Amino acid sequence: MEDRISAPHVARLIGIKTATLAKWRCMGKGPKGWIQVSPTHVTYPLSEVEQFLAERAAKTPTRV
């Protein structure tokens, strides 16, 4: 079984508010594979979050 992490934890890792992450879910943005466990609890697959962060880092220009 794949490791899953909570939406608040994902938001902290990305550096956004949980409300922004919720908006992203509605817009089809952000990490994929989320599951709504209950009306107030959403989880994401850890592998998808790691992939999203890696892709985001690759797109971000580095400062010299």
C-alpha positions as CSV (number, residue, x, y, z in Angstrom):
1,M,0.0,0.0,0.0
2,E,1.3,3.4,-1.0
3,D,2.2,6.0,1.7
4,R,-0.3,8.9,1.8
5,I,0.0,12.3,3.5
6,S,-2.6,14.8,4.6
7,A,-3.5,17.9,2.7
8,P,-2.2,20.3,5.4
9,H,1.2,18.5,5.3
10,V,1.2,18.8,1.4
11,A,0.4,22.5,1.6
12,R,3.3,23.0,4.0
13,L,5.7,21.1,1.8
14,I,4.7,23.2,-1.3
15,G,4.7,26.4,0.7
16,I,1.0,27.4,0.2
17,K,-2.1,27.7,2.3
18,T,-4.4,24.7,2.6
19,A,-7.2,26.8,1.0
20,T,-5.0,27.3,-2.0
21,L,-4.4,23.6,-2.3
22,A,-8.2,23.0,-2.1
23,K,-8.7,25.5,-4.9
24,W,-6.0,23.7,-6.9
25,R,-7.9,20.5,-6.5
26,C,-11.0,22.1,-8.0
27,M,-8.9,23.5,-10.9
28,G,-7.1,20.2,-11.6
29,K,-3.8,21.7,-10.5
30,G,-1.2,20.5,-8.0
31,P,-0.3,16.9,-7.1
32,K,-2.5,14.2,-8.6
33,G,-4.1,11.2,-6.9
34,W,-5.8,12.9,-4.0
35,I,-8.6,11.1,-2.2
36,Q,-11.3,12.7,0.0
37,V,-11.3,10.3,3.0
38,S,-14.1,12.3,4.8
39,P,-15.8,15.7,4.2
40,T,-12.8,17.3,6.0
41,H,-9.9,15.0,5.3
42,V,-8.0,14.7,2.0
43,T,-4.9,12.7,1.4
44,Y,-2.3,12.6,-1.4
45,P,0.1,9.8,-2.5
46,L,3.6,10.7,-1.3
47,S,5.1,9.7,-4.6
48,E,2.8,12.2,-6.5
49,V,3.7,15.0,-4.1
50,E,7.4,14.2,-4.5
51,Q,7.0,14.2,-8.3
52,F,5.1,17.5,-8.2
53,L,7.8,19.1,-6.1
54,A,10.6,17.8,-8.4
55,E,8.8,19.1,-11.5
56,R,8.2,22.5,-9.9
57,A,11.8,22.7,-8.9
58,A,12.9,21.9,-12.4
59,K,10.8,24.8,-13.8
60,T,12.1,27.3,-11.2
61,P,15.1,29.3,-12.5
62,T,18.1,29.3,-10.1
63,R,19.5,32.5,-8.9
64,V,23.2,33.2,-9.1
